[in-house]
Amino acid sequence: MQVIKRDGRIVDYDCQKIAIAIQKANEAVEESERASQQEIDEILSYIERKNKQRMLVEDIQDIIERKLMEYGHYVLAKVYIIYRYSRALVRKANTTDESILTLIQNSNRDVMEENSNKNAVAAATQRDLIAGEVSKDLTKRILLPEKISKAHEEGAIHFHDADYFLQPIFNCCLIDIGNMLDHGTVMNGKMIESPKSFQVACTVVTQIIAAVASSQYGGQSVDIRHLGKYLRFTHEKYKASISKAADGQLSEDVLEKLTKERVYSELRSGVQTIQYQINTLMTTNGQSPFVTLFLHLDPEDEYLKENAMIIEEILRQRLEGIKNEQGVYVTPAFPKLVYVLDEHNCLKGGEYDYITKLAVKCSAKRLYPDYISAKKMREHYENNVFSPMGCRSFLSPWKDDDGNYKFEGRFNQGVVSLNLPQLGILSKGDEDSFWKLLEDRLELCFEALMCRHRALQGIKSDVSPVHWQYGAIARLDKGETIDQFLYGGYSSISLGYIGLYELTKLVKGVSHTQEGGKEFALKVMNHLRATTDRWKKETGIGFALYGTPAESLCYRFARIDKERFGTIKDVTDKGYYTNSYHVDVREEIDAFSKFTFESQFQTISSGGAISYVEIPNMRNNLEALEDVVRFIYDNIQYAEFNTKSDYCHVCGYDGEIMINDDNEWECPVCHNMDHRKMNVTRRTCGYLGENFWNVGKTKEIKARVLHL
């Protein structure tokens, strides 16, 4: 038998612990009131005769109290109840001791694996994680209503980023980098004026990124097109300098040639500054900045030629990679790249197709960039093309007082996600019951999201000057509140969702890719969207439906539901739920069909949606990848590629990952065995899906078929 502890941990049943607890209560009463050894043994036998696979610790304690009273030991039962109550008070007063101590001992896997961008062993990072554990504890016990905390613990909803909820900061944003570069900014009380060259502009951008990342918990995005004017400044500066030094002795062609050489040298150095600074900087929360670079060749941009040069160089350097400590070129986690496909670069004979071909090579080798179709995005967002925020969520179109669309300088207040499969399980496949349960859960999500909103109300600009006073979001006065940016749709606040596939299987008995299932899934999605639209209209707050790219949440919800409801075929038996509206990884579907199917859900989930396809051996399939990129432009707004080829991200080894004597995957070059830092093709059984942690949460890699 196993015992489910109050914090959800599962431990083996130990009769000695129960016996010791009763003996301690015995010692607190007179001898005549004590339970005999025979009575203690009978209590233990009664518990064990229930022959349950798992029991809640509270149920065991209830049995002990009831049996003591049956034996007439009322005083002893009272002492035991008081002891149990006092221990509950201690637990309620301090629930962080164990989580923090196990974090320091490097054994708290839940916290250590929650964010792959954080090295949980490093002392600087541990400080942030320790603070996060305190924040989660206070959030659960004090800051949130009990029913919301309970719903989070039971996996009904997920209250994202509780480790930062204690502080008056928000999720992610689009930095108004153009404003900060053109008009200057202030960091750490020091004025930074508008740059006069490309190299300096790149340095300032990285400083801004680090400062912004230190005062929010989500990602930030930077539109690279704002650097184009500074590359032109550099060109003009070098041309004037060379011309002056030559004193009219150079022809225009030679002058331009020498100028371009100097400009390219600075271009390469500036891009290298961005790439290396982002990967070597450490923010105050113990991680590299979670930053996305938006690569958009805007046909209306007066600096289009310069920005084409910048984007080309960014892709070249990403294709090359960054050297790790062994001196091997590897794929850096950041910055993430999002490349926009438009008429002039969608591989249909456009002027900038050569840059897209470079992007495809980069995707084949380094997995980035992701791709956005300007064509589809204009259809969905009132003819606008703009960057997703670092967390891949999208803002809604918003106009300033002059009627101009504005996206940069806006942000997301926070996220709460809904566990859709759990509703399918609770409704027992009855569709009417599901819709009633869904309404109740949505109201709970609304209350949770309003907690996030209210946490930002009345906050003064002084909490983060770089955001609120010096241009990243606004230029407010000191002491001024940020409330004006919380309403009217200026900022978003997101309802996420997990497991549309599993929900459809539970209620309709088929996948959402099949007839009957598809209609139901679309009905659910449209209802979620209509609900967020209604909330937005009723409150004036920018509620949005967000296809959560939260892989860890897919596993958390599935784990909780399996412990609570047991193994359910095609639902909890997989160990994960399918992310948002995605097609389950086990379904036989080609890349084009997958994108076509999922595109209809992206339109509904306008607050955030990304689709991906798994393509094996991408480095040998550049023509196939180019075909998919062309298809993306015409059919789906936001997409990415995943690879199934073997690759070690630690040392850069590009070959077959071996199985060692302990039956674990191991890189034959650097001996890395961390599955999060390698791509492995399942040759043994042919399985080509994702890995997952086993029930014991060990560092073992398991395929879902042969369980290696």
C-alpha positions in Angstrom: 0.0 0.0 0.0 1.1 3.6 -0.6 0.1 6.7 1.3 -0.7 10.0 -0.3 0.7 12.8 1.8 -0.9 16.2 2.2 1.5 17.8 -0.3 0.6 15.2 -2.9 3.8 13.1 -2.5 3.3 9.4 -2.5 5.2 7.2 0.0 5.2 3.6 0.9 2.9 2.6 3.8 4.9 2.2 7.1 2.9 0.7 10.0 5.7 1.6 12.5 5.0 5.3 11.9 1.4 4.8 13.0 2.4 2.8 16.0 4.9 5.5 17.1 2.3 8.2 16.7 -0.2 6.4 19.0 2.6 5.6 21.5 3.4 9.3 21.7 -0.2 10.1 22.4 -0.2 7.3 25.0 2.6 9.0 26.9 0.6 12.2 27.2 -2.3 10.5 29.2 -2.6 8.5 32.4 -1.8 4.8 32.2 -5.4 3.7 32.6 -6.3 5.7 29.5 -3.7 4.3 27.3 -4.2 1.9 24.3 -2.7 -1.5 24.8 -0.3 -3.0 22.3 -3.0 -5.5 21.2 -5.3 -2.6 20.4 -2.6 -0.8 18.5 -2.0 -4.0 16.5 -5.8 -4.3 15.8 -5.9 -0.7 14.5 -3.0 -1.5 12.1 -4.6 -4.7 11.0 -7.9 -2.9 10.4 -6.1 -0.3 8.1 -4.2 -3.1 6.2 -7.3 -5.3 5.8 -8.9 -2.5 3.6 -6.4 -3.8 1.0 -6.3 -0.4 -0.8 -3.5 0.4 -3.3 -3.4 4.0 -2.0 -4.8 5.8 1.0 -4.9 9.5 2.0 -3.0 10.2 5.2 -6.1 12.0 6.5 -8.2 8.9 6.0 -5.7 6.8 8.0 -5.8 9.4 10.9 -9.6 9.4 10.8 -9.6 5.6 11.3 -7.2 5.8 14.2 -9.4 8.4 16.0 -12.6 6.4 15.4 -11.0 3.1 16.6 -9.6 4.7 19.8 -13.1 5.9 20.7 -14.6 2.5 20.0 -12.2 1.1 22.5 -13.4 3.7 25.0 -10.1 5.7 25.0 -11.9 9.1 24.8 -9.1 11.0 26.5 -6.5 9.4 24.3 -8.5 10.1 21.2 -8.8 13.8 22.3 -5.1 14.0 22.8 -4.5 12.5 19.4 -6.9 14.9 17.8 -5.3 17.9 19.5 -1.8 16.7 18.4 -3.1 16.2 14.9 -4.6 19.7 14.9 -1.4 21.3 16.2 0.7 19.6 13.5 -1.8 21.0 10.9 -1.2 24.5 12.3 2.5 24.1 12.0 2.2 22.9 8.5 -0.1 25.8 7.6 2.3 28.3 9.3 5.3 27.1 7.3 5.1 25.0 4.2 8.4 25.9 2.6 11.0 24.2 4.8 11.1 21.0 2.9 10.9 22.5 -0.6 13.7 24.9 0.2 16.0 22.4 1.9 15.5 19.9 -1.0 16.2 22.7 -3.4 19.5 23.5 -1.7 20.3 19.7 -1.7 19.6 19.6 -5.4 16.9 17.0 -5.0 13.7 19.1 -5.6 13.1 18.0 -9.2 9.8 19.8 -9.6 11.4 23.2 -9.0 14.7 22.4 -10.7 13.0 21.2 -13.9 10.2 23.8 -14.0 12.4 26.3 -16.0 15.0 24.8 -18.2 16.5 28.2 -18.7 17.6 28.3 -15.0 20.7 26.4 -13.7 19.2 25.4 -10.3 22.5 24.3 -8.9 24.1 27.8 -9.2 24.0 29.8 -6.0 22.8 33.0 -7.7 19.9 31.1 -9.3 19.0 29.3 -6.1 18.5 32.7 -4.4 15.7 33.4 -6.9 14.3 29.9 -6.6 14.2 30.2 -2.8 12.4 33.5 -3.0 10.0 31.8 -5.5 9.2 29.1 -3.0 8.4 31.7 -0.3 6.2 33.5 -2.8 4.4 30.3 -3.8 3.8 29.6 -0.1 2.4 33.0 0.7 0.4 33.0 -2.5 -1.2 29.7 -1.7 -1.9 30.4 2.0 -2.7 34.2 2.1 -2.8 36.0 -1.2 -5.2 33.8 -3.1 -8.8 32.8 -2.1 -8.8 29.3 -0.7 -10.9 27.9 -3.5 -8.5 29.1 -6.1 -5.5 27.7 -4.3 -7.4 24.4 -3.9 -8.3 24.3 -7.6 -4.6 24.9 -8.5 -3.5 22.1 -6.1 -6.1 19.7 -7.6 -5.1 20.5 -11.1 -8.4 22.0 -12.1 -6.6 25.1 -13.1 -3.0 26.3 -13.1 -2.2 29.7 -11.6 0.9 30.4 -13.6 4.1 32.0 -12.0 3.0 31.9 -8.4 6.7 32.1 -7.6 6.5 35.8 -8.6 3.0 36.7 -7.6 4.2 38.2 -4.3 5.8 41.1 -6.3 4.0 43.8 -8.3 5.4 42.7 -11.7 3.8 41.4 -14.8 4.4 38.5 -17.3 5.9 39.4 -20.7 6.1 42.4 -23.1 7.1 43.9 -26.4 9.8 46.3 -25.4 9.3 49.8 -27.1 12.9 49.5 -28.2 12.5 52.2 -30.9 11.4 54.8 -28.4 14.3 53.9 -26.0 16.9 54.1 -28.7 15.6 57.3 -30.4 14.9 59.2 -27.2 17.4 57.7 -24.8 16.7 56.0 -21.5 18.0 55.7 -18.0 19.3 52.6 -16.2 20.5 52.4 -12.7 20.2 56.2 -12.4 22.5 56.8 -15.4 21.4 58.5 -18.6 21.9 56.6 -21.9 21.6 58.9 -24.9 20.5 57.9 -28.4 23.3 56.0 -30.1 25.2 57.4 -33.0 26.4 54.0 -34.5 25.2 50.5 -35.0 27.7 48.9 -32.6 26.7 51.2 -29.8 23.0 50.6 -30.6 23.5 46.9 -30.3 25.2 47.3 -26.9 22.4 49.5 -25.6 19.8 47.0 -26.8 21.5 44.2 -24.7 21.6 46.5 -21.7 17.9 47.3 -22.0 17.1 43.6 -22.4 19.0 42.7 -19.2 17.3 45.6 -17.2 13.8 44.7 -18.5 14.3 41.0 -17.9 15.3 41.6 -14.3 12.0 43.4 -13.4 9.5 41.0 -15.0 9.1 37.2 -14.9 8.2 36.4 -18.5 9.9 36.9 -21.9 10.4 40.1 -23.8 10.5 40.6 -27.6 12.6 43.1 -29.6 11.9 44.2 -33.2 15.2 44.3 -34.9 14.0 46.7 -37.6 14.7 49.6 -35.2 18.4 49.0 -35.7 18.3 49.7 -39.4 18.7 53.5 -39.0 21.8 53.0 -36.9 23.5 50.9 -39.5 22.8 53.7 -42.0 24.3 56.1 -39.4 27.4 53.9 -39.4 27.6 53.9 -43.2 27.4 57.7 -43.4 30.0 58.1 -40.6 32.5 55.8 -42.2 32.0 57.2 -45.7 32.5 60.8 -44.4 35.6 59.7 -42.4 37.2 57.8 -45.3 36.4 60.6 -47.8 38.0 63.2 -45.5 41.1 61.1 -45.0 41.4 60.4 -48.7 41.1 64.2 -49.4 39.2 63.6 -52.7 41.8 61.1 -54.0 39.3 58.1 -54.2 36.7 57.4 -56.9 33.1 57.0 -55.7 33.2 53.2 -56.4 36.4 52.7 -54.3 35.0 55.0 -51.6 31.8 52.9 -51.4 33.8 49.7 -51.5 36.0 50.7 -48.5 32.9 52.0 -46.6 31.0 48.8 -47.1 34.0 46.8 -45.8 34.1 48.9 -42.6 30.3 48.8 -42.2 30.2 45.0 -42.6 32.9 44.6 -39.9 30.8 46.7 -37.5 27.6 44.8 -38.5 29.2 41.5 -37.7 30.6 42.8 -34.4 27.3 44.4 -33.4 25.3 41.2 -34.1 27.9 39.2 -32.2 27.5 41.6 -29.3 23.8 40.9 -29.2 24.2 37.1 -29.4 27.0 36.8 -26.9 25.7 39.4 -24.5 22.3 37.7 -24.3 23.9 34.3 -23.7 26.4 35.5 -21.1 24.4 38.1 -19.2 22.8 36.9 -16.0 19.7 38.8 -14.8 18.8 39.3 -11.2 16.5 36.3 -11.3 19.4 34.0 -12.0 18.9 33.3 -15.7 19.8 34.5 -19.2 17.2 37.0 -20.5 14.2 35.2 -22.0 14.3 37.2 -25.2 12.9 36.9 -28.7 14.3 38.8 -31.7 11.6 39.6 -34.3 13.0 39.5 -37.8 10.6 41.3 -40.1 11.5 42.7 -43.5 8.8 45.2 -43.5 8.1 46.3 -47.1 7.1 49.8 -45.8 10.4 50.3 -43.9 12.6 53.1 -45.2 15.6 51.2 -43.8 14.6 47.9 -45.4 18.0 47.4 -47.1 19.9 47.9 -43.9 17.5 45.6 -42.0 18.0 42.9 -44.6 21.7 43.0 -43.9 21.1 42.8 -40.2 18.7 39.9 -40.4 21.0 38.0 -42.8 23.9 38.4 -40.4 21.8 37.3 -37.4 20.9 34.1 -39.2 24.5 33.5 -40.3 25.7 33.7 -36.8 22.9 31.6 -35.5 23.7 29.0 -38.1 27.3 29.0 -36.9 26.3 28.6 -33.3 28.2 29.6 -30.1 31.2 27.8 -28.7 30.6 26.0 -25.5 33.1 25.3 -22.8 34.6 22.5 -24.8 35.1 24.9 -27.8 32.4 23.1 -29.8 29.7 25.2 -31.7 26.3 24.6 -30.1 22.8 26.0 -30.4 22.2 28.7 -27.9 18.8 28.7 -26.1 18.5 32.5 -26.6 17.7 34.7 -28.3 14.8 33.0 -29.8 14.2 34.0 -33.4 10.9 34.7 -35.2 11.2 35.2 -38.9 8.4 36.8 -40.9 7.4 35.5 -44.3 6.0 38.0 -46.7 5.5 38.4 -50.5 9.1 39.3 -51.1 10.7 36.5 -49.1 8.2 33.5 -49.2 10.3 31.4 -51.6 8.2 32.3 -54.6 10.8 34.3 -56.5 10.9 37.3 -54.2 13.8 39.8 -53.8 14.7 38.5 -50.3 14.2 34.8 -50.9 18.0 34.3 -50.3 17.5 35.3 -46.7 14.6 32.8 -46.2 16.8 30.1 -47.7 19.4 30.9 -45.0 16.6 30.8 -42.4 15.7 27.3 -43.6 19.3 26.2 -43.3 19.3 27.6 -39.8 16.1 25.8 -38.9 17.5 22.5 -40.2 20.7 22.8 -38.1 19.7 24.9 -35.1 15.9 24.6 -34.8 15.4 28.3 -35.0 13.8 30.5 -36.3 10.1 30.1 -35.9 8.0 31.4 -38.8 5.2 33.9 -39.0 3.1 34.4 -42.1 2.5 38.1 -42.7 -0.3 37.1 -45.1 -2.3 35.2 -42.5 -1.4 37.6 -39.6 -2.8 40.5 -41.5 -6.1 38.6 -42.0 -6.3 37.9 -38.2 -5.1 41.3 -36.8 -6.6 44.1 -38.8 -3.9 44.2 -41.4 -1.1 44.3 -38.8 2.1 42.3 -38.5 3.8 42.3 -35.1 5.9 40.2 -32.8 4.6 37.6 -30.3 5.7 38.3 -26.8 8.5 36.2 -25.3 5.9 33.6 -24.1 4.5 33.3 -27.6 1.3 35.1 -26.7 -0.1 37.8 -29.0 -1.7 41.1 -28.2 -5.0 42.4 -29.7 -4.9 45.4 -32.0 -5.0 48.7 -30.1 -5.1 52.3 -31.3 -3.7 55.4 -29.5 -5.6 58.7 -29.3 -4.4 59.6 -32.8 -5.9 56.4 -34.3 -2.5 54.8 -34.8 -2.0 51.1 -34.1 0.5 50.4 -31.3 2.0 47.1 -30.3 5.4 47.8 -28.8 5.4 49.0 -25.3 2.5 46.7 -24.4 2.5 43.7 -22.0 0.6 40.7 -20.6 -0.7 40.9 -17.0 -0.6 37.2 -16.3 -2.0 33.7 -17.2 -4.3 31.1 -15.7 -4.8 27.8 -17.6 -7.7 25.4 -17.7 -7.4 21.6 -17.5 -9.9 20.5 -20.1 -9.4 16.7 -19.8 -10.3 16.8 -16.1 -13.7 18.2 -17.1 -14.2 15.3 -19.5 -13.3 12.8 -16.8 -15.7 14.4 -14.2 -18.5 14.6 -16.7 -18.1 10.8 -17.4 -18.5 11.4 -21.1 -21.9 13.2 -20.7 -21.8 16.3 -22.9 -24.5 18.2 -21.0 -22.6 17.6 -17.8 -19.4 18.8 -19.4 -20.9 22.1 -20.5 -22.2 22.8 -17.0 -18.8 21.9 -15.4 -17.1 24.1 -18.0 -19.1 27.2 -17.0 -18.2 26.7 -13.3 -14.5 26.3 -14.2 -14.5 29.3 -16.4 -16.0 31.4 -13.6 -13.2 30.1 -11.3 -10.6 31.1 -14.0 -12.1 34.6 -14.2 -11.8 35.0 -10.4 -8.2 33.8 -10.6 -7.3 36.2 -13.5 -8.9 39.1 -11.6 -6.6 38.3 -8.7 -3.7 38.8 -11.1 -5.2 42.0 -12.4 -5.9 43.4 -8.9 -2.3 42.7 -7.9 -1.2 45.3 -10.4 -3.8 47.9 -9.6 -2.4 51.0 -7.8 1.2 50.0 -8.4 3.4 53.0 -8.9 5.9 53.5 -11.7 8.8 53.4 -9.2 8.6 49.6 -8.9 10.5 49.3 -12.2 11.7 52.7 -13.6 13.1 51.0 -16.8 9.6 49.8 -17.6 7.4 52.6 -16.5 9.5 55.8 -16.4 12.2 55.3 -19.1 10.4 53.9 -22.1 10.3 50.1 -22.1 6.5 50.4 -21.6 5.9 54.1 -20.8 7.4 57.4 -19.6 5.4 58.0 -16.5 6.3 60.4 -13.7 7.8 59.1 -10.5 5.0 58.1 -8.1 2.4 57.9 -10.9 0.3 54.7 -11.0 0.3 52.3 -13.9 -3.5 51.8 -13.8 -4.2 53.5 -17.2 -2.3 50.6 -18.9 -4.4 47.9 -17.3 -7.6 48.8 -19.1 -9.0 49.3 -22.5 -7.1 46.4 -24.0 -3.7 48.1 -23.8 -2.4 45.0 -22.0 -3.7 41.5 -22.3 -4.5 38.9 -19.6 -4.7 35.4 -20.7 -6.9 32.3 -20.3 -4.8 29.3 -21.3 -6.0 25.7 -22.0 -4.5 22.3 -22.1 -5.8 19.0 -23.7 -8.4 19.7 -26.3 -7.6 16.3 -27.9 -8.1 14.3 -24.7 -11.3 16.2 -23.8 -12.7 15.3 -27.2 -11.8 11.6 -26.8 -13.5 11.6 -23.4 -16.7 13.2 -24.5 -17.1 12.1 -28.1 -15.0 8.9 -28.2 -12.9 10.1 -31.1 -10.0 12.5 -31.8 -10.7 16.1 -32.6 -9.2 15.4 -36.1 -12.2 13.1 -36.9 -15.7 13.9 -37.9 -17.9 14.5 -34.8 -14.8 15.2 -32.7 -13.8 18.2 -34.8 -17.2 19.9 -34.5 -17.2 19.4 -30.8 -13.6 20.7 -30.4 -14.4 23.8 -32.5 -17.5 24.4 -30.4 -15.4 24.3 -27.2 -12.8 26.6 -28.6 -15.4 29.1 -29.9 -17.1 29.0 -26.4 -13.8 29.8 -24.7 -13.2 32.6 -27.1 -16.7 34.0 -26.7 -16.2 33.9 -22.9 -12.9 35.9 -23.0 -14.6 38.4 -25.4 -17.5 38.7 -22.9 -15.1 39.3 -20.0 -13.3 41.9 -22.0 -16.5 43.7 -22.8 -17.8 43.6 -19.3 -14.6 44.7 -17.5 -12.7 46.8 -20.1 -9.7 44.5 -19.4 -7.9 42.8 -22.3 -8.9 39.2 -21.8 -7.5 36.9 -24.5 -7.6 33.1 -25.3 -4.0 31.8 -25.3 -2.9 28.4 -26.7 -0.5 27.8 -23.9 2.9 26.5 -25.0 3.5 25.0 -21.6 5.0 21.6 -21.9 5.6 21.1 -18.2 1.9 21.9 -17.5 0.9 19.1 -19.9 2.7 16.7 -17.7 1.5 18.2 -14.4 -2.2 18.1 -15.2 -1.8 14.5 -16.5 0.1 13.4 -13.4 -2.5 14.9 -11.0 -5.4 13.3 -12.9 -3.8 9.9 -13.1 -3.3 9.9 -9.3 -6.8 11.0 -8.8 -8.7 9.0 -11.4 -6.4 6.2 -12.4 -5.3 5.0 -15.8 -7.6 6.1 -18.6 -6.9 4.9 -22.2 -5.7 7.6 -24.5 -5.9 10.1 -21.7 -3.9 9.6 -18.5 -2.1 6.5 -19.7 0.3 8.6 -21.8 1.8 10.5 -18.9 1.1 13.8 -20.7 -1.8 15.8 -22.1 -1.6 17.3 -25.6 -0.8 21.0 -25.6 -3.7 23.4 -26.3 -5.4 22.5 -29.6 -2.5 20.4 -31.0 -2.9 17.1 -32.8 -1.7 14.2 -30.6 1.9 13.2 -31.4 0.8 9.6 -32.0 -1.6 10.4 -34.8 -0.5 9.6 -38.3 -0.6 13.0 -40.0 1.7 14.7 -42.5 3.1 18.2 -41.9 0.8 19.9 -44.4 -2.4 18.3 -43.1 -1.4 19.1 -39.5 -0.8 22.7 -40.3 -4.1 22.9 -42.3 -6.1 21.3 -39.5 -4.5 23.4 -36.7 -4.7 26.7 -38.5 -8.5 26.9 -37.9 -7.8 26.8 -34.1 -5.1 29.5 -34.4 -7.7 31.9 -35.7 -9.9 31.4 -32.6 -7.0 31.4 -30.2 -5.8 34.9 -31.2 -4.3 35.6 -27.8 -1.5 33.1 -28.6 -1.1 30.0 -30.8 1.8 28.2 -32.3 1.9 24.9 -34.3 4.8 22.6 -35.0 5.7 19.6 -37.0 8.3 16.9 -36.4 10.5 16.4 -39.4 13.3 13.7 -39.4 16.8 14.4 -40.7 16.1 18.0 -41.5 19.7 18.7 -42.5 19.3 16.4 -45.5 15.8 17.7 -46.4 16.3 21.4 -47.2 14.0 21.2 -50.3 11.3 19.6 -48.2 11.7 22.2 -45.5 11.4 25.0 -48.2 8.2 23.4 -49.4 6.8 23.5 -45.8 7.9 27.1 -45.4 6.0 28.1 -48.6 3.0 26.2 -47.2 3.2 28.1 -43.9 3.0 31.4 -45.7 -0.2 30.6 -47.5 -1.9 28.5 -44.7 -1.0 29.1 -41.1 0.0 32.2 -39.0 2.7 30.8 -36.7 4.7 27.6 -37.0 7.9 25.9 -36.0 9.9 22.8 -36.7 11.1 20.1 -34.4 13.7 17.5 -35.4 13.9 13.8 -34.8 17.6 13.5 -35.8 20.3 12.7 -33.1 22.1 15.8 -31.8 23.8 16.6 -28.5 23.3 20.3 -27.5 26.2 20.1 -24.9 29.1 19.3 -27.2 27.5 19.8 -30.7 28.0 16.1 -31.6 25.9 15.4 -34.7 25.7 11.7 -34.9 24.1 8.6 -33.3 23.4 8.9 -29.6 24.3 5.6 -28.0 22.6 3.5 -25.3 25.1 2.9 -22.5 25.5 -0.2 -20.2 23.0 1.2 -17.8 20.4 1.4 -20.6 20.5 5.2 -20.7 21.1 7.5 -23.7 24.6 8.9 -23.7 26.5 11.1 -26.0 29.7 9.2 -27.1 31.7 12.4 -27.3 31.0 14.4 -24.1 29.0 11.6 -22.2 26.0 13.9 -21.6 23.1 11.9 -20.3 20.6 14.8 -19.7 17.8 14.1 -22.2 16.8 17.8 -22.1 20.1 18.6 -23.8 19.9 16.1 -26.7 17.7 15.0 -29.5 17.4 11.2 -29.9 15.8 9.1 -32.6 14.1 6.0 -31.2 15.9 3.3 -33.2 15.1 0.5 -30.8 11.4 0.5 -31.3 10.9 3.2 -33.9 9.1 5.5 -31.5 9.5 9.1 -32.6 7.6 11.1 -29.9 8.7 13.0 -26.9 10.5 11.6 -23.9 9.0 11.9 -20.4 10.0 11.5 -16.8 9.0 8.2 -15.2 6.8 8.0 -12.1 9.8 8.0 -9.8 11.0 11.3 -11.4 14.4 9.8 -11.9 16.9 10.9 -14.5 15.9 8.0 -16.7 14.8 8.6 -20.2 11.8 6.5 -21.2 10.2 6.0 -24.6 6.5 5.4 -24.3 6.6 2.2 -26.2 9.4 0.0 -24.9 10.0 2.0 -21.7 13.8 2.3 -22.2 
